[in-house]
Amino acid sequence: MIANAVSLVATSAVTSGLGFGFWWLAARVLPAEGVGLGSAAVSAMMLVATLSMLGLGTLLISELPGARERADAAGLMSAALLSAAVAAALLAVACGLALPHAAPSFAWIARDPASLALFVLGVVVSAVTLVFDQAVIGLLRGELQWWRNAVSAVVKLLAVLVVGQFATHAGAQAIYGAWFIGNVASVLAVLPLARQGGAPLLGRPNWSFLARLGGPALRHHALNLAMQAPALALPVLAASQLIPGANAAFYVSWMIASFLGMVPYALATVLPAASSQETAVLRARVRASLRWSLLVCAPGAAGLILTARPLLALFGPAYEQHALSLQVLALTALPVIVKAHYIALGRVRGHLAGAAVMVALGGGVELAAAALGGRAWGVVGLSVGLLIAYGLEALCLLPTVLRGAGWPGGRP
């Protein structure tokens, strides 16, 4: 469990560190308005890609270990990746036509057929890579997702520098294009590595095998959407609440603060793959995961609070003035620990539907509180609303997590 969790955390460290460089460089070569529009475009891409995954990523984490023993893993993985690609293409076309009517920030998508095609291709590649990254964890080949994400982050950084020199008037397309180029390059780079280390990862699609898993996949999808959709929708919501310059500052602050939350989510993601039928063993693993999460998130949040202003100053004066937003968002890492482990326990115990309902309700509260705060007090209000919502959500989920860890106070 720890080895694969370390792989996920290492991936988060590399992508977040280089992602910090990406947005810093974007802020230097593009105007703040362009960065705000670009961040909204990338957020829309990730939201649509996540909707297109159909629960296949987390399903493969659970199913691929057994399929590998039966030599069915390659066929199942190919079928899942192709299914995600088709779903992403269909949904991206629909959203690409609808988003420009929902918010002016997305007007560039419908500007011409080439822009719409870029949006659709970006979503398709993102959906495939998201499913792939989770699938290789199920195969205990976490190094592949590390390499893919590392290559993607480096190429994005270089691409935004090059593209930004020729497209300073079109920030959204420049940033979105750099993101797309990075994902494509990472797929091409990881394919040779995927052929090494034993059985091939891809083969003739096994559609019948995938069809038999349709029910569990939909339950995973419901929980995944409940968990991920609020975070992916938040930048889109912020783009509709804030002016582009303020939205750029919020997005950078939220990106930095979100890195801390990746640690408990990484540990919790591996729990279902490393679950045990023995209650004592499972509880010990949950306790270890909670301790490691707290050991990283508590000092990390304190560090961000102390360094918020100089960190944002790296992006420019327009960002530095919103340091209070980053300080507030840093505190959200602590309630995220509870939420991440509640979701993991739901997967381990098979309580996917119940967990999805609870997490969806919490996500609705998060978005509503963010919208109310942003409308009333701008960037800081949006951040405070999020923190309050996360705190209330954690209080509701804490008894179940304590019970899963075998600690006093758990709900019977």
Secondary structure as UniProt FT lines:
FT   HELIX           2..29
FT   HELIX           32..51
FT   TURN            52..55
FT   HELIX           56..69
FT   TURN            70..71
FT   HELIX           73..102
FT   HELIX           104..110
FT   HELIX           113..138
FT   TURN            139..140
FT   HELIX           142..166
FT   TURN            168..169
FT   HELIX           171..194
FT   HELIX           207..212
FT   HELIX           214..241
FT   HELIX           244..270
FT   TURN            271..274
FT   HELIX           279..313
FT   TURN            314..315
FT   HELIX           317..320
FT   TURN            321..322
FT   HELIX           323..330
FT   TURN            331..332
FT   HELIX           333..349
FT   HELIX           352..405
FT   TURN            408..409
//
